[in-house]
Amino acid sequence: MQAKDRIILALDVGTREEALDLVRKLKDYVGAFKVGMQLFNSTGPEIVKTINELGGKVFVDLKFHDIPNTVAEAGKVMTRLGCYMFNLHAAGGREMMKKVAGEVEKEAARLSISAPITLAVTVLTSISQEELENDMLIAGLKVEEVALKWAVMAKECGMKGVVCSPHEIKAVRAACGPDFKIVTPGIRPLWSEKNDQKRITTPKQALELGADYMVIGRPITKADNPKKAAEKIIEELEG
C-alpha cells in the first residue's frame, strides 16, 4: 500500500460544494474521503456516488447500531452505493455483525462488485473510564480491554476490520492478525501540534504501531495549502 493510500481525509463540512472542492483538490494526495453524519445528512447518499465519479473512494462513517435485520439492510444500501468502507458499532452484538457481514458479501456478489470493507467501531475515543463504568455499565474492565474484546468479536463475526484509538492498535494487531484492517482517528502530524495539545499520535507513530489507515481532518483541510500539508504527511509516512 502506498503512503497516500493510508490517509483518510475527514470531510467534516456541511455543504456539498465544500466537500467536492476538497475532493477535487486532494483526490491524488489521499486514499479515501470520510463522509460522516454531518455531510451525509445534509447532502444525502448521492454524495458518495459523486465522490466516486470524481475519482475518490469513500468511507461512510455513520456507525450503524440497531437490530440485526435493520443494520444488514443498511449494509446492503452501502454496498449498492459503492462505498469503499463503512462502519457499525461493535456494541450492537454478534448477531448484528454476523448478519451485516454476510448480507454485504451476498449483495456484492449479486452485483458482481467488490464488497466494501466492513468496520466495527470499538470504544469511542470520547468515552472515559468513568463513563464506561457509570454510564455504559461495563464494570471491571479498562477501556482498552473492552476495545480489544470487541475487536476480536468483530473478527469472529466476519467483519473486515475495526476503528479504534491509537492506544489499542498494537493489541488489536497482535490479537487479530496482519490482514485485519485497523482504522484510527486522533492523528495529528507533529508540525500541526499546538501548545495546549497532549497525547497526540503522529501518522508515523500510528503506522509503526500497526494501523492500516489513519483519519486526518483539520491538519490538512484547515492548512493554508492543503496539498502541501498532505504531501508533508506522505513524506513523514515514507520517511
C-alpha positions in Angstrom: 0.0 0.0 0.0 1.3 3.4 -0.9 1.7 6.0 1.9 -1.0 8.2 0.4 -3.5 5.3 0.4 -3.3 5.2 4.2 -4.7 8.7 4.6 -8.4 9.0 5.0 -9.4 12.7 4.8 -12.3 13.6 7.1 -14.8 15.8 5.1 -16.2 17.4 8.2 -18.0 20.1 6.3 -21.7 20.9 6.0 -22.2 21.5 2.2 -21.8 19.6 -1.0 -19.7 22.4 -2.5 -17.2 22.5 0.3 -16.8 18.7 0.2 -16.4 18.4 -3.6 -13.9 21.2 -3.7 -11.7 19.3 -1.2 -12.2 16.1 -3.2 -11.1 17.8 -6.5 -8.1 19.3 -4.8 -6.9 16.3 -2.8 -8.0 13.1 -4.6 -4.5 12.5 -5.8 -3.0 13.1 -2.3 -5.2 10.9 -0.1 -6.5 7.3 -0.2 -10.1 7.9 0.7 -12.6 10.5 2.0 -14.6 10.1 5.2 -18.3 11.1 4.8 -19.7 11.4 8.3 -23.1 12.2 9.8 -22.9 16.0 9.2 -22.2 15.7 5.4 -24.3 12.6 4.7 -27.3 14.0 6.5 -27.0 17.5 4.9 -26.4 16.3 1.3 -27.8 12.8 1.1 -26.4 9.5 -0.2 -25.7 10.8 -3.7 -22.5 12.5 -2.3 -20.9 9.0 -2.2 -21.6 8.4 -5.9 -20.4 11.9 -6.8 -17.1 11.5 -5.0 -16.6 8.1 -6.7 -17.2 9.7 -10.1 -14.6 12.3 -9.3 -12.1 9.5 -8.7 -12.2 9.4 -4.9 -13.0 6.5 -2.6 -15.4 6.9 0.3 -15.5 5.7 3.9 -19.1 6.2 5.1 -18.9 6.9 8.8 -22.4 6.5 10.1 -21.8 4.0 12.9 -24.9 1.9 12.5 -26.4 0.4 15.7 -29.8 -1.3 15.5 -31.5 -4.7 15.3 -29.6 -7.1 13.0 -32.0 -7.0 10.1 -32.1 -3.2 10.0 -28.4 -2.8 10.0 -28.0 -5.6 7.4 -30.3 -3.8 5.1 -28.3 -0.6 5.7 -25.2 -2.5 4.8 -26.7 -3.6 1.5 -27.5 0.0 0.7 -23.9 1.0 1.5 -22.8 -1.8 -0.9 -25.0 -0.6 -3.7 -23.8 3.0 -3.1 -20.3 1.7 -3.9 -18.6 3.0 -0.8 -15.0 1.7 -0.1 -15.8 1.1 3.6 -18.5 1.7 6.2 -18.8 1.1 9.9 -21.2 0.0 12.7 -21.0 -0.3 16.5 -19.5 -3.5 17.8 -21.7 -2.9 20.9 -24.6 -3.9 18.6 -23.5 -7.5 19.3 -22.6 -10.7 17.5 -25.8 -11.4 15.7 -25.9 -7.9 14.2 -22.3 -8.1 13.0 -22.6 -11.6 11.5 -25.8 -10.6 9.6 -24.2 -7.5 8.2 -21.0 -9.3 7.1 -23.0 -12.0 5.4 -25.5 -9.7 3.6 -22.8 -7.3 2.4 -20.9 -10.2 0.8 -24.1 -11.6 -0.8 -25.1 -8.2 -2.2 -21.7 -7.6 -3.6 -21.7 -11.0 -5.3 -25.2 -10.3 -6.7 -23.9 -7.1 -8.3 -20.5 -8.5 -9.3 -18.7 -5.7 -7.4 -16.1 -5.6 -4.7 -17.7 -5.7 -1.2 -16.9 -2.7 1.0 -14.6 -3.1 4.0 -16.9 -3.6 7.0 -15.6 -1.9 10.1 -16.7 -2.3 13.7 -16.3 0.8 16.0 -15.0 -0.4 19.4 -15.0 2.2 22.2 -15.4 5.8 21.0 -12.3 7.9 21.7 -14.5 10.3 23.7 -15.5 7.7 26.3 -13.6 7.9 29.6 -13.0 5.1 32.0 -15.6 6.7 34.4 -18.2 6.8 31.6 -17.6 3.2 30.6 -18.3 2.1 34.2 -21.0 4.5 35.3 -22.9 5.3 32.2 -22.4 2.2 29.9 -22.4 -0.1 33.0 -19.3 -2.0 31.9 -17.5 -2.6 35.2 -14.3 -4.4 36.0 -12.7 -3.8 32.6 -10.5 -1.0 31.3 -11.4 0.9 28.1 -8.5 -0.7 26.2 -9.7 -4.2 27.3 -13.2 -3.6 26.1 -11.9 -2.3 22.8 -9.7 -5.4 22.3 -12.5 -7.9 23.2 -14.9 -6.2 20.8 -12.3 -6.2 18.1 -11.7 -9.9 18.5 -15.5 -10.5 18.5 -15.8 -8.4 15.3 -13.3 -10.6 13.5 -15.0 -13.7 14.7 -18.3 -12.3 13.2 -16.7 -11.8 9.8 -16.1 -8.0 10.0 -13.0 -6.9 8.0 -11.6 -4.5 10.5 -12.2 -2.0 13.3 -12.0 1.6 14.1 -10.0 2.1 17.4 -7.9 4.7 19.1 -4.1 4.7 18.7 -3.8 3.3 22.2 -5.3 -0.1 21.2 -3.7 -0.5 17.7 -0.8 -2.7 19.0 -3.0 -5.1 21.0 -5.6 -5.4 18.2 -3.0 -6.1 15.6 -1.4 -8.8 17.8 -4.8 -10.4 18.5 -6.4 -10.2 15.1 -3.5 -10.7 12.7 -2.0 -8.9 9.7 -5.0 -9.0 7.4 -7.5 -7.4 9.8 -7.9 -3.7 8.9 -7.3 -1.1 11.6 -8.5 2.5 11.1 -7.5 5.0 13.7 -8.7 8.6 14.4 -6.9 11.0 16.7 -3.9 11.5 14.4 -2.1 14.8 14.2 1.3 15.4 12.5 3.9 16.9 14.8 4.0 20.1 12.8 0.3 20.8 13.4 0.6 20.4 17.2 -0.5 23.3 19.4 1.0 24.1 22.8 -2.2 23.0 24.6 -2.4 19.6 22.9 -1.5 16.5 24.8 -1.0 12.8 23.9 -1.3 13.1 20.1 -0.3 10.3 17.9 1.5 11.2 14.7 0.9 9.4 11.4 4.3 7.8 11.6 3.7 6.5 15.1 0.3 5.1 14.1 1.9 3.3 11.2 4.6 1.8 13.4 2.0 0.6 15.9 0.3 -1.3 13.1 -2.5 0.9 11.8 -3.6 0.4 8.1 -5.4 3.7 7.8 -5.5 7.0 9.7 -8.3 9.5 9.7 -6.9 13.1 9.4 -9.0 16.2 9.0 -8.1 19.7 10.1 -4.3 19.4 9.8 -5.0 19.1 6.0 -8.3 20.9 5.4 -7.5 23.9 7.5 -4.0 24.3 6.3 -3.0 27.3 4.2 -2.1 24.9 1.5 -3.9 21.6 1.9 -2.0 19.9 -0.9 1.4 20.7 0.7 0.0 19.6 4.1 -1.0 16.2 2.6 2.4 15.9 0.9 4.2 16.5 4.2 2.2 13.7 5.8 3.0 11.4 2.9 6.7 12.2 3.3 6.5 11.5 7.0 4.9 8.1 6.4 7.5 7.2 3.7 10.4 8.5 5.8 
